[in-house]
Amino acid sequence: MERKKAYQKYVDRLNADRELQDTYRALRHAFNREGWTEEDLVSPPYYPKDIMRNFQEFSGLRDKLYHELKTYFDIIDHNEFSDYIGNRLKLIDLEIPLENGGKERNNRRD
């Protein structure tokens, strides 16, 4: 088993990514409301205002957390950080699954 790095222990113990997780949950719920699939996330059919707002907030919180960790733990690699946070967010993907793509997309906002 791989040992956790200091910044990972920091995030785990202090739940330093709580706001990031909450915003990601809001995004997943909005994706579900729109009936989007995982495939739609690659190329969204349209951009509702709340999804754009939450995406911008998510990006800001992710960057803020990275810079906070970089300040405390000077040797943190951005790709390593992205992988670590991505793995933590995959638990939310399991908690809030999206549709599996059985519908035909027509790009209309009926």
PAMI-281195 format. One record per atom (N, C-alpha, C): residue number from 1; residue in three letters; atom name; x, y negated, z. Coordinates in Angstrom, 1 decimal, decimal comma. Layout:
# residues N
KOLPA   pos   code   site       xx       yy       zz
KOLPA   NUM    ALA     CA        X        Y        Z
...
This chain:
# residues 110
KOLPA   pos   code   site       xx       yy       zz
KOLPA     1    MET      N      0,8      1,2      0,0
KOLPA     1    MET     CA      0,0      0,0      0,0
KOLPA     1    MET      C      0,9     -1,2      0,0
KOLPA     2    GLU      N      0,5     -2,2     -0,9
KOLPA     2    GLU     CA      1,3     -3,4     -1,0
KOLPA     2    GLU      C      1,0     -4,3      0,2
KOLPA     3    ARG      N      2,0     -4,9      0,7
KOLPA     3    ARG     CA      1,9     -5,9      1,8
KOLPA     3    ARG      C      1,4     -7,2      1,3
KOLPA     4    LYS      N      0,5     -7,8      2,1
KOLPA     4    LYS     CA      0,0     -9,1      1,7
KOLPA     4    LYS      C      1,0    -10,2      1,9
KOLPA     5    LYS      N      1,0    -11,2      1,0
KOLPA     5    LYS     CA      1,9    -12,3      1,1
KOLPA     5    LYS      C      1,3    -13,3      2,2
KOLPA     6    ALA      N      2,2    -14,2      2,6
KOLPA     6    ALA     CA      1,8    -15,1      3,6
KOLPA     6    ALA      C      0,6    -16,0      3,2
KOLPA     7    TYR      N      0,5    -16,4      1,9
KOLPA     7    TYR     CA     -0,6    -17,3      1,5
KOLPA     7    TYR      C     -1,9    -16,4      1,5
KOLPA     8    GLN      N     -1,8    -15,2      1,2
KOLPA     8    GLN     CA     -3,0    -14,3      1,1
KOLPA     8    GLN      C     -3,5    -14,1      2,5
KOLPA     9    LYS      N     -2,6    -13,9      3,5
KOLPA     9    LYS     CA     -3,1    -13,8      4,9
KOLPA     9    LYS      C     -3,7    -15,1      5,3
KOLPA    10    TYR      N     -3,2    -16,2      4,9
KOLPA    10    TYR     CA     -3,7    -17,5      5,3
KOLPA    10    TYR      C     -5,2    -17,7      4,7
KOLPA    11    VAL      N     -5,3    -17,3      3,5
KOLPA    11    VAL     CA     -6,7    -17,4      2,8
KOLPA    11    VAL      C     -7,7    -16,5      3,5
KOLPA    12    ASP      N     -7,2    -15,2      3,8
KOLPA    12    ASP     CA     -8,1    -14,2      4,4
KOLPA    12    ASP      C     -8,5    -14,6      5,8
KOLPA    13    ARG      N     -7,5    -15,0      6,6
KOLPA    13    ARG     CA     -7,8    -15,3      8,1
KOLPA    13    ARG      C     -8,6    -16,6      8,2
KOLPA    14    LEU      N     -8,3    -17,6      7,5
KOLPA    14    LEU     CA     -9,0    -18,9      7,6
KOLPA    14    LEU      C    -10,1    -19,1      6,7
KOLPA    15    ASN      N    -10,4    -18,0      5,9
KOLPA    15    ASN     CA    -11,4    -18,1      4,9
KOLPA    15    ASN      C    -11,3    -19,4      4,1
KOLPA    16    ALA      N    -10,1    -19,7      3,7
KOLPA    16    ALA     CA     -9,8    -21,0      3,0
KOLPA    16    ALA      C    -10,5    -21,2      1,6
KOLPA    17    ASP      N    -11,0    -20,1      1,1
KOLPA    17    ASP     CA    -11,7    -20,1     -0,2
KOLPA    17    ASP      C    -13,2    -20,1      0,0
KOLPA    18    ARG      N    -13,7    -20,4      1,1
KOLPA    18    ARG     CA    -15,2    -20,3      1,4
KOLPA    18    ARG      C    -16,0    -21,2      0,4
KOLPA    19    GLU      N    -15,6    -22,5      0,3
KOLPA    19    GLU     CA    -16,3    -23,4     -0,6
KOLPA    19    GLU      C    -16,2    -22,9     -2,1
KOLPA    20    LEU      N    -15,1    -22,4     -2,5
KOLPA    20    LEU     CA    -14,9    -21,9     -3,8
KOLPA    20    LEU      C    -15,8    -20,7     -4,0
KOLPA    21    GLN      N    -15,9    -19,8     -3,0
KOLPA    21    GLN     CA    -16,8    -18,7     -3,1
KOLPA    21    GLN      C    -18,3    -19,1     -3,2
KOLPA    22    ASP      N    -18,7    -20,1     -2,4
KOLPA    22    ASP     CA    -20,0    -20,6     -2,4
KOLPA    22    ASP      C    -20,4    -21,2     -3,8
KOLPA    23    THR      N    -19,5    -21,9     -4,3
KOLPA    23    THR     CA    -19,7    -22,5     -5,7
KOLPA    23    THR      C    -19,8    -21,5     -6,7
KOLPA    24    TYR      N    -19,0    -20,4     -6,6
KOLPA    24    TYR     CA    -19,0    -19,3     -7,6
KOLPA    24    TYR      C    -20,3    -18,6     -7,5
KOLPA    25    ARG      N    -20,8    -18,4     -6,3
KOLPA    25    ARG     CA    -22,1    -17,7     -6,1
KOLPA    25    ARG      C    -23,2    -18,5     -6,7
KOLPA    26    ALA      N    -23,2    -19,9     -6,6
KOLPA    26    ALA     CA    -24,2    -20,7     -7,2
KOLPA    26    ALA      C    -24,1    -20,6     -8,7
KOLPA    27    LEU      N    -22,9    -20,5     -9,3
KOLPA    27    LEU     CA    -22,8    -20,3    -10,7
KOLPA    27    LEU      C    -23,4    -18,9    -11,1
KOLPA    28    ARG      N    -23,1    -17,9    -10,4
KOLPA    28    ARG     CA    -23,6    -16,6    -10,8
KOLPA    28    ARG      C    -25,2    -16,6    -10,7
KOLPA    29    HIS      N    -25,7    -17,2     -9,7
KOLPA    29    HIS     CA    -27,2    -17,3     -9,6
KOLPA    29    HIS      C    -27,8    -18,1    -10,8
KOLPA    30    ALA      N    -27,1    -19,2    -11,2
KOLPA    30    ALA     CA    -27,5    -19,9    -12,4
KOLPA    30    ALA      C    -27,4    -19,1    -13,6
KOLPA    31    PHE      N    -26,3    -18,3    -13,8
KOLPA    31    PHE     CA    -26,2    -17,5    -15,0
KOLPA    31    PHE      C    -27,4    -16,5    -15,0
KOLPA    32    ASN      N    -27,7    -15,9    -13,9
KOLPA    32    ASN     CA    -28,8    -15,0    -13,8
KOLPA    32    ASN      C    -30,1    -15,6    -14,2
KOLPA    33    ARG      N    -30,3    -16,8    -13,6
KOLPA    33    ARG     CA    -31,6    -17,6    -13,9
KOLPA    33    ARG      C    -31,7    -17,8    -15,5
KOLPA    34    GLU      N    -30,6    -18,1    -16,1
KOLPA    34    GLU     CA    -30,6    -18,3    -17,6
KOLPA    34    GLU      C    -30,7    -17,0    -18,4
KOLPA    35    GLY      N    -30,5    -15,8    -17,7
KOLPA    35    GLY     CA    -30,6    -14,5    -18,3
KOLPA    35    GLY      C    -29,3    -14,2    -19,1
KOLPA    36    TRP      N    -28,2    -14,8    -18,7
KOLPA    36    TRP     CA    -26,9    -14,6    -19,4
KOLPA    36    TRP      C    -26,3    -13,3    -19,0
KOLPA    37    THR      N    -25,5    -12,8    -19,9
KOLPA    37    THR     CA    -24,7    -11,5    -19,7
KOLPA    37    THR      C    -23,3    -11,9    -19,5
KOLPA    38    GLU      N    -22,5    -11,0    -19,1
KOLPA    38    GLU     CA    -21,0    -11,2    -19,0
KOLPA    38    GLU      C    -20,5    -11,7    -20,3
KOLPA    39    GLU      N    -21,0    -11,1    -21,4
KOLPA    39    GLU     CA    -20,6    -11,5    -22,8
KOLPA    39    GLU      C    -20,9    -13,0    -23,0
KOLPA    40    ASP      N    -22,0    -13,4    -22,6
KOLPA    40    ASP     CA    -22,4    -14,8    -22,8
KOLPA    40    ASP      C    -21,4    -15,8    -22,1
KOLPA    41    LEU      N    -20,8    -15,4    -21,0
KOLPA    41    LEU     CA    -19,9    -16,2    -20,3
KOLPA    41    LEU      C    -18,6    -16,6    -21,1
KOLPA    42    VAL      N    -18,3    -15,7    -22,1
KOLPA    42    VAL     CA    -17,2    -15,9    -23,0
KOLPA    42    VAL      C    -17,5    -17,1    -23,9
KOLPA    43    SER      N    -18,7    -17,1    -24,4
KOLPA    43    SER     CA    -19,2    -18,2    -25,3
KOLPA    43    SER      C    -20,6    -18,5    -25,0
KOLPA    44    PRO      N    -20,8    -19,4    -24,0
KOLPA    44    PRO     CA    -22,2    -19,7    -23,6
KOLPA    44    PRO      C    -23,1    -20,2    -24,7
KOLPA    45    PRO      N    -24,3    -19,8    -24,7
KOLPA    45    PRO     CA    -25,3    -20,3    -25,8
KOLPA    45    PRO      C    -25,6    -21,7    -25,6
KOLPA    46    TYR      N    -25,6    -22,3    -24,4
KOLPA    46    TYR     CA    -25,8    -23,7    -24,1
KOLPA    46    TYR      C    -25,3    -24,0    -22,8
KOLPA    47    TYR      N    -25,3    -25,3    -22,4
KOLPA    47    TYR     CA    -24,7    -25,7    -21,1
KOLPA    47    TYR      C    -25,6    -26,5    -20,2
KOLPA    48    PRO      N    -26,4    -25,8    -19,4
KOLPA    48    PRO     CA    -27,2    -26,5    -18,4
KOLPA    48    PRO      C    -26,4    -27,5    -17,5
KOLPA    49    LYS      N    -27,0    -28,6    -17,1
KOLPA    49    LYS     CA    -26,3    -29,5    -16,3
KOLPA    49    LYS      C    -25,8    -29,0    -15,0
KOLPA    50    ASP      N    -26,6    -28,1    -14,3
KOLPA    50    ASP     CA    -26,2    -27,6    -13,0
KOLPA    50    ASP      C    -25,0    -26,7    -13,2
KOLPA    51    ILE      N    -25,0    -25,9    -14,3
KOLPA    51    ILE     CA    -23,9    -25,0    -14,5
KOLPA    51    ILE      C    -22,6    -25,8    -14,8
KOLPA    52    MET      N    -22,7    -26,9    -15,6
KOLPA    52    MET     CA    -21,5    -27,7    -15,8
KOLPA    52    MET      C    -21,0    -28,4    -14,6
KOLPA    53    ARG      N    -22,0    -28,9    -13,8
KOLPA    53    ARG     CA    -21,6    -29,6    -12,5
KOLPA    53    ARG      C    -20,9    -28,6    -11,6
KOLPA    54    ASN      N    -21,5    -27,4    -11,4
KOLPA    54    ASN     CA    -20,8    -26,4    -10,6
KOLPA    54    ASN      C    -19,5    -25,9    -11,1
KOLPA    55    PHE      N    -19,4    -25,8    -12,4
KOLPA    55    PHE     CA    -18,1    -25,4    -13,0
KOLPA    55    PHE      C    -17,0    -26,4    -12,7
KOLPA    56    GLN      N    -17,4    -27,7    -12,9
KOLPA    56    GLN     CA    -16,4    -28,7    -12,6
KOLPA    56    GLN      C    -16,0    -28,7    -11,1
KOLPA    57    GLU      N    -17,0    -28,5    -10,2
KOLPA    57    GLU     CA    -16,7    -28,4     -8,8
KOLPA    57    GLU      C    -15,8    -27,2     -8,5
KOLPA    58    PHE      N    -16,2    -26,1     -9,1
KOLPA    58    PHE     CA    -15,4    -24,9     -8,9
KOLPA    58    PHE      C    -13,9    -25,1     -9,4
KOLPA    59    SER      N    -13,7    -25,7    -10,5
KOLPA    59    SER     CA    -12,4    -26,0    -11,0
KOLPA    59    SER      C    -11,6    -26,9    -10,1
KOLPA    60    GLY      N    -12,3    -27,9     -9,6
KOLPA    60    GLY     CA    -11,6    -28,8     -8,6
KOLPA    60    GLY      C    -11,3    -28,1     -7,3
KOLPA    61    LEU      N    -12,2    -27,3     -6,8
KOLPA    61    LEU     CA    -11,9    -26,6     -5,5
KOLPA    61    LEU      C    -10,8    -25,6     -5,7
KOLPA    62    ARG      N    -10,7    -24,9     -6,9
KOLPA    62    ARG     CA     -9,6    -24,0     -7,1
KOLPA    62    ARG      C     -8,3    -24,7     -7,2
KOLPA    63    ASP      N     -8,3    -25,8     -7,9
KOLPA    63    ASP     CA     -7,0    -26,6     -8,0
KOLPA    63    ASP      C     -6,6    -27,1     -6,6
KOLPA    64    LYS      N     -7,6    -27,6     -5,8
KOLPA    64    LYS     CA     -7,3    -28,1     -4,5
KOLPA    64    LYS      C     -6,7    -27,0     -3,6
KOLPA    65    LEU      N     -7,3    -25,8     -3,7
KOLPA    65    LEU     CA     -6,8    -24,7     -2,9
KOLPA    65    LEU      C     -5,4    -24,3     -3,3
KOLPA    66    TYR      N     -5,1    -24,3     -4,6
KOLPA    66    TYR     CA     -3,8    -23,9     -5,1
KOLPA    66    TYR      C     -2,8    -24,9     -4,6
KOLPA    67    HIS      N     -3,1    -26,2     -4,7
KOLPA    67    HIS     CA     -2,1    -27,2     -4,2
KOLPA    67    HIS      C     -1,9    -27,2     -2,7
KOLPA    68    GLU      N     -3,0    -26,9     -2,0
KOLPA    68    GLU     CA     -2,9    -26,8     -0,5
KOLPA    68    GLU      C     -1,9    -25,6     -0,2
KOLPA    69    LEU      N     -2,1    -24,5     -0,9
KOLPA    69    LEU     CA     -1,3    -23,3     -0,6
KOLPA    69    LEU      C      0,2    -23,6     -1,1
KOLPA    70    LYS      N      0,3    -24,3     -2,2
KOLPA    70    LYS     CA      1,6    -24,6     -2,7
KOLPA    70    LYS      C      2,4    -25,5     -1,7
KOLPA    71    THR      N      1,7    -26,4     -1,0
KOLPA    71    THR     CA      2,3    -27,2      0,0
KOLPA    71    THR      C      2,8    -26,4      1,2
KOLPA    72    TYR      N      2,0    -25,5      1,7
KOLPA    72    TYR     CA      2,3    -24,7      2,8
KOLPA    72    TYR      C      3,3    -23,5      2,5
KOLPA    73    PHE      N      3,1    -23,0      1,3
KOLPA    73    PHE     CA      3,9    -21,8      0,9
KOLPA    73    PHE      C      4,5    -22,1     -0,4
KOLPA    74    ASP      N      5,7    -22,7     -0,4
KOLPA    74    ASP     CA      6,3    -23,4     -1,5
KOLPA    74    ASP      C      6,6    -22,5     -2,7
KOLPA    75    ILE      N      6,6    -21,2     -2,6
KOLPA    75    ILE     CA      7,0    -20,3     -3,7
KOLPA    75    ILE      C      5,8    -19,6     -4,3
KOLPA    76    ILE      N      4,6    -20,1     -4,3
KOLPA    76    ILE     CA      3,4    -19,5     -4,9
KOLPA    76    ILE      C      3,4    -19,7     -6,4
KOLPA    77    ASP      N      3,2    -18,7     -7,1
KOLPA    77    ASP     CA      3,1    -18,7     -8,6
KOLPA    77    ASP      C      1,7    -18,9     -9,0
KOLPA    78    HIS      N      1,4    -19,7     -9,9
KOLPA    78    HIS     CA      0,0    -20,0    -10,3
KOLPA    78    HIS      C     -0,7    -18,8    -10,9
KOLPA    79    ASN      N     -0,1    -18,0    -11,7
KOLPA    79    ASN     CA     -0,7    -16,8    -12,2
KOLPA    79    ASN      C     -1,0    -15,8    -11,1
KOLPA    80    GLU      N     -0,1    -15,7    -10,2
KOLPA    80    GLU     CA     -0,3    -14,8     -9,1
KOLPA    80    GLU      C     -1,5    -15,2     -8,2
KOLPA    81    PHE      N     -1,6    -16,5     -8,0
KOLPA    81    PHE     CA     -2,7    -17,1     -7,3
KOLPA    81    PHE      C     -4,0    -16,9     -8,0
KOLPA    82    SER      N     -4,0    -17,1     -9,3
KOLPA    82    SER     CA     -5,2    -16,9    -10,1
KOLPA    82    SER      C     -5,7    -15,4    -10,1
KOLPA    83    ASP      N     -4,8    -14,5    -10,1
KOLPA    83    ASP     CA     -5,1    -13,1    -10,0
KOLPA    83    ASP      C     -5,7    -12,7     -8,7
KOLPA    84    TYR      N     -5,1    -13,3     -7,6
KOLPA    84    TYR     CA     -5,5    -13,0     -6,3
KOLPA    84    TYR      C     -7,0    -13,6     -6,0
KOLPA    85    ILE      N     -7,2    -14,8     -6,4
KOLPA    85    ILE     CA     -8,5    -15,4     -6,3
KOLPA    85    ILE      C     -9,5    -14,7     -7,2
KOLPA    86    GLY      N     -9,1    -14,3     -8,4
KOLPA    86    GLY     CA    -10,0    -13,6     -9,3
KOLPA    86    GLY      C    -10,5    -12,3     -8,7
KOLPA    87    ASN      N     -9,5    -11,6     -8,0
KOLPA    87    ASN     CA     -9,9    -10,3     -7,4
KOLPA    87    ASN      C    -10,9    -10,5     -6,2
KOLPA    88    ARG      N    -10,7    -11,6     -5,5
KOLPA    88    ARG     CA    -11,6    -11,9     -4,4
KOLPA    88    ARG      C    -13,0    -12,3     -5,0
KOLPA    89    LEU      N    -13,1    -12,9     -6,1
KOLPA    89    LEU     CA    -14,4    -13,3     -6,7
KOLPA    89    LEU      C    -15,1    -12,1     -7,4
KOLPA    90    LYS      N    -14,3    -11,1     -7,7
KOLPA    90    LYS     CA    -14,9     -9,9     -8,3
KOLPA    90    LYS      C    -15,9     -9,3     -7,3
KOLPA    91    LEU      N    -15,7     -9,5     -6,0
KOLPA    91    LEU     CA    -16,7     -8,9     -5,1
KOLPA    91    LEU      C    -18,0     -9,7     -5,2
KOLPA    92    ILE      N    -18,0    -10,9     -5,6
KOLPA    92    ILE     CA    -19,2    -11,7     -5,8
KOLPA    92    ILE      C    -19,9    -11,2     -7,1
KOLPA    93    ASP      N    -19,1    -10,8     -8,1
KOLPA    93    ASP     CA    -19,6    -10,3     -9,4
KOLPA    93    ASP      C    -20,4     -9,0     -9,1
KOLPA    94    LEU      N    -19,9     -8,2     -8,1
KOLPA    94    LEU     CA    -20,6     -7,0     -7,7
KOLPA    94    LEU      C    -21,9     -7,3     -6,9
KOLPA    95    GLU      N    -21,8     -8,4     -6,1
KOLPA    95    GLU     CA    -22,9     -8,8     -5,3
KOLPA    95    GLU      C    -24,1     -9,4     -6,1
KOLPA    96    ILE      N    -23,7    -10,1     -7,2
KOLPA    96    ILE     CA    -24,6    -10,8     -8,1
KOLPA    96    ILE      C    -24,4    -10,4     -9,5
KOLPA    97    PRO      N    -24,8     -9,2     -9,9
KOLPA    97    PRO     CA    -24,5     -8,7    -11,3
KOLPA    97    PRO      C    -25,4     -9,5    -12,3
KOLPA    98    LEU      N    -24,8     -9,6    -13,5
KOLPA    98    LEU     CA    -25,6    -10,2    -14,6
KOLPA    98    LEU      C    -26,2     -9,1    -15,4
KOLPA    99    GLU      N    -27,1     -9,5    -16,3
KOLPA    99    GLU     CA    -27,8     -8,5    -17,2
KOLPA    99    GLU      C    -26,7     -7,9    -18,0
KOLPA   100    ASN      N    -27,0     -6,7    -18,5
KOLPA   100    ASN     CA    -26,1     -5,9    -19,3
KOLPA   100    ASN      C    -26,2     -6,1    -20,8
KOLPA   101    GLY      N    -26,9     -7,2    -21,2
KOLPA   101    GLY     CA    -26,9     -7,5    -22,6
KOLPA   101    GLY      C    -27,9     -6,9    -23,5
KOLPA   102    GLY      N    -29,0     -6,4    -23,0
KOLPA   102    GLY     CA    -30,0     -5,7    -23,8
KOLPA   102    GLY      C    -30,8     -6,6    -24,7
KOLPA   103    LYS      N    -30,7     -8,0    -24,5
KOLPA   103    LYS     CA    -31,6     -8,9    -25,2
KOLPA   103    LYS      C    -30,8     -9,5    -26,4
KOLPA   104    GLU      N    -31,5     -9,8    -27,5
KOLPA   104    GLU     CA    -30,9    -10,4    -28,6
KOLPA   104    GLU      C    -30,8    -11,9    -28,3
KOLPA   105    ARG      N    -29,7    -12,5    -28,5
KOLPA   105    ARG     CA    -29,5    -14,0    -28,2
KOLPA   105    ARG      C    -29,9    -14,8    -29,5
KOLPA   106    ASN      N    -30,7    -15,8    -29,3
KOLPA   106    ASN     CA    -31,2    -16,6    -30,4
KOLPA   106    ASN      C    -30,7    -18,1    -30,3
KOLPA   107    ASN      N    -30,0    -18,4    -29,3
KOLPA   107    ASN     CA    -29,5    -19,8    -29,1
KOLPA   107    ASN      C    -30,6    -20,9    -29,0
KOLPA   108    ARG      N    -31,8    -20,5    -28,7
KOLPA   108    ARG     CA    -32,9    -21,5    -28,5
KOLPA   108    ARG      C    -33,1    -21,6    -27,0
KOLPA   109    ARG      N    -33,5    -22,8    -26,6
KOLPA   109    ARG     CA    -33,8    -23,1    -25,2
KOLPA   109    ARG      C    -35,3    -23,2    -25,0
KOLPA   110    ASP      N    -36,1    -22,1    -25,4
KOLPA   110    ASP     CA    -37,5    -22,1    -25,3
KOLPA   110    ASP      C    -38,0    -22,1    -23,8
